[in-house]
Amino acid sequence: MTDNELPIVSAKSTFLDWPSPDDMALIVYIAGCMHDCKNCQSPDLQNAIQYPGVPVEDAIEILYELAKKHRTEKIVFSGGDPLYHSIQLQKIIDGLKEKHKFFRFCIYTGFEYEDAVKMISGFDFIKTGKYDCEQHQVSMKDDFKMVLASKNQKFYNAKGKLLTKNGILKFK
């Protein structure tokens, strides 16, 4: 894999992963992670080397077409940890915004907010914090709230406002 490639494993439509009560999004799973969380939910996505890289320019086109097919302008990047490839991910976010200014992005990362915002920009929401099995809770989403996998994980909006308390995002 080169510096201009990203190991995209899969992409599918999701209701559960966008931080709102009723929006659909395209979730994109990216291999590669350095956090080594105990009881990781996606241990198969930790090692990026075992997945083929997709050139950034191709990834932009593929994700643009998939978003159109799934009739959404919302994209969630998950993994692994998409910020393991922050330079390539930034190019994809910028490229998608050039193609269509209404795209909105959510990033799931194990990094803390202060570190993540040094690595990436252009997102609307970011979920931060390593999975901590000692603070595990059953993740779920309904019309009133979104519960993250561990109480230490947090959602922020693009302006840096904390949206969660104890790993729970309440919808208004």
N, C-alpha and C positions, 0 to 999 in steps of 0.2 A: 504494500500500500504506500502511495506517495503522500507528500504534504498537501496535495490538492485533491485528496480523496477522503471519503467518509464511509465507514462501514455501516450502511443502512441495512438493518436486518429485515424489517417489515414495516408496513404502514396499513392502518385500517381505520374505519369509522369508530368513534367512541362518544358515548354520552357521559361516562363516568369520570373522565379525566379533565374536562374543562371546568374551571371554578365558577359555575353558575348553575341555577336550578334546572335549566332546560335547554342549554345549547349543545349542539353536536359539534364535533371537531374531528380532525384527522390526527391520529396519534402515530408518531414515527419513532420506532425503536432503533437506537444507535448503539453499537457494541463498543465496549471500552469503558473501564472504570478503575480508579485507583484507591477507592475507599475501603474495600475489603470488609464490608459490614457483615457481622455475624448473622447467620440465617438470612442472607440476601434473598430477595424475592426473585431475582433473575441471575443466578450465578453463571448461567451459560452465556450471558452477555458481558461478563467482566473482561474477557480476553478478546481484544479487537483483532488480533492477528489471525484468528481462525475464520474470519469473515472477509469476503472480497470487498475492496473499496470501490465506491462509485465516484467518478470525477464530479467535482462540485458543480460544474456547468450542467452535467447530466442530471444531478440530483435536483437542481432548481427546476428543470423542465419536468422531471418525473413528479415531483411534489406539486407543482402547479397543475398538471393534468389530473393527478389524483384528487386534489382539492376541488377542482371543477367537477369531476365525476361524482364525488361525495357531496356536492353542493354545499360546501362550507368555505369560509374564509378564515377559519380558526385552525391553528396547527399546534399540537402539543409535541414537544421533543422530550423523549424519555430514554431509558436504556436499562442497562449500563448507566453511564452518566454522560449526557451529551456534551458537557463542558470539558470532558476529557479531550475533545476535539474542538475547543472553543474558536480557534482561528477559522477552521473550515465551516463551522456552524454559523459564525458571524457572516461569512461570505454568502451562505445560503439564505439567511434572513434578509440581508441587504438585497440580494438578487431577486428574491420573491417580492419584496416591497417595491422594487423597480418595475416588476411586471404588473403588479396590481397593488395600489396604495392602501387598499382596505384589508389586507392580510393582518391578522392578529396572532400573536405567539405566546405560548406558555412553555416554560422550561422546567423540567423536574431535575434537580441536581442534589447531590449530597454535600456540596459546599455550603458554607454559611453565606448569608446575604452579602456581607461586607466584601468577601472574597469574590463571589460570583459577579458582582457588578463591575469589578475590575477586569473581568474576563469577557463579558458579553454585554451588548446593549440591543435596544430595539424590541424588547419583549413587552408584553402587556401584563403578564403575571409570571411569577417565578416561585416554585416550591423549593425550599431549601432545607438542608439538614440531613445528615446520615440517618439511615434506618437504625434505630436502637431497640433491640429485642427486649431490653429491660423495661422499655416504655411502650411496648406493643399495645395496640388497640385494634379492634376489627374495623378495617376501612370500609366505608360505604358512602352512598350519596342518596339523598331523597330530596323532596321539594323544599326542605327547610335548612339542610346542612350537608356538608361534606366532611367526612372524618378521615384523617390521614392515618397511615399505618403505624406511626408512633407519635407520642405526645410532643416530642421535641421538634417535629417537623413544622415548618411555617410557610404560609403563603404571603407574598407581598405583591402589591400592584406596581405599575411602572414608575410611580412617584416615590416608591420606597415605603409606602404605608403598610404596616403589618395588618393582615386581615384575619389571622387565626388566633385562637387562644387554646392552649393544651392540644394542639393538633386538630382543632375543629374550626371550620369555616362556616359561619352562620350566614344564610342568605336573608336578605331583607324582605 
